Structure formats: structure tokens, C-alpha cells
Amino acid sequence: MVAMIAPTIGIDPLSLHFLAAMLPAIALGSIGVAGVGGGGTFAALIVLSTLNFPVALVGIFIAIEPIVDMARTALNVNGSMMSGVLANRILNNHTADDMPAVIDRP
């Protein structure tokens, strides 16, 4: 969200100076909002205020944030499921062939 707001106040979001200032602010801000519902908006407020950007511009993005948040949640759930499947395959715990034996076990 910060990279979308930066051009509206005349800052190039691809400049090295902007990225060097933004990345530590995002890293520190994300620690405090991990696991919070709608945390993207809170993180944006933290990062914008840290970089001395106008916080009022977040109001524009609040209208579309629920849609983006749903997509972000779906991506996180998909990543969690995929990492579980990959760990299972790598560790050779159970495969699809022996699942009936696992399910039918008392």
C-alpha cells in the first residue's frame, strides 16, 4: 500500500532510497500486526506514519482492502496447505496409496 501511495506525493517507489527506507519500516511494522484480522491496513498506517507520509490517503484504500485481504488470506492458506503436502512428501510419511489403511485403522 505504501508503494501505491508514494507516487501520489511525488516519490518514485522504485528508487533505491525509498526502498531502503521502506523495507526496514515494513519489517518492523509487520511484527506487531502478525495474525491480526485486517492487519494490512494497520501495517500500512504504521509504515506511513514512520515514513512521514500522509496517513489520510489510506482512506482511499480501505474501500478495496477487504477484497485484497480475502485474496491474501487465500494465498496464505494455500501456502500453508502446500507446505504441509511437501513436508509429507519429502518425509515419506504417508502417500495416497496407503491412506485407506490409515483411515481404516481402529
Contacts in CASP RR format, 6 or more apart in sequence:
PFRMAT RR
TARGET T0000
AUTHOR 0000-0000-0000
METHOD contacts of the structure
MODEL  1
MVAMIAPTIGIDPLSLHFLAAMLPAIALGSIGVAGVGGGGTFAALIVLST
LNFPVALVGIFIAIEPIVDMARTALNVNGSMMSGVLANRILNNHTADDMP
AVIDRP
1 40 0 8 1.000
1 41 0 8 1.000
1 44 0 8 1.000
1 47 0 8 1.000
1 48 0 8 1.000
1 58 0 8 1.000
1 61 0 8 1.000
2 22 0 8 1.000
2 25 0 8 1.000
2 26 0 8 1.000
2 44 0 8 1.000
2 47 0 8 1.000
2 48 0 8 1.000
2 51 0 8 1.000
2 53 0 8 1.000
3 13 0 8 1.000
3 22 0 8 1.000
4 13 0 8 1.000
4 61 0 8 1.000
5 48 0 8 1.000
5 53 0 8 1.000
5 54 0 8 1.000
5 57 0 8 1.000
5 58 0 8 1.000
5 61 0 8 1.000
6 12 0 8 1.000
6 13 0 8 1.000
6 18 0 8 1.000
6 53 0 8 1.000
7 13 0 8 1.000
8 57 0 8 1.000
9 53 0 8 1.000
9 54 0 8 1.000
9 57 0 8 1.000
11 18 0 8 1.000
12 18 0 8 1.000
13 19 0 8 1.000
21 51 0 8 1.000
22 47 0 8 1.000
22 51 0 8 1.000
25 46 0 8 1.000
25 47 0 8 1.000
25 50 0 8 1.000
25 51 0 8 1.000
26 43 0 8 1.000
26 47 0 8 1.000
28 50 0 8 1.000
29 43 0 8 1.000
29 46 0 8 1.000
29 47 0 8 1.000
29 50 0 8 1.000
30 43 0 8 1.000
32 46 0 8 1.000
33 39 0 8 1.000
33 40 0 8 1.000
33 42 0 8 1.000
33 43 0 8 1.000
33 46 0 8 1.000
36 42 0 8 1.000
37 69 0 8 1.000
38 65 0 8 1.000
38 69 0 8 1.000
39 69 0 8 1.000
40 65 0 8 1.000
40 69 0 8 1.000
40 72 0 8 1.000
41 58 0 8 1.000
41 61 0 8 1.000
41 62 0 8 1.000
41 65 0 8 1.000
44 58 0 8 1.000
44 61 0 8 1.000
45 55 0 8 1.000
45 58 0 8 1.000
48 54 0 8 1.000
48 55 0 8 1.000
48 57 0 8 1.000
48 58 0 8 1.000
49 55 0 8 1.000
88 94 0 8 1.000
94 102 0 8 1.000
END
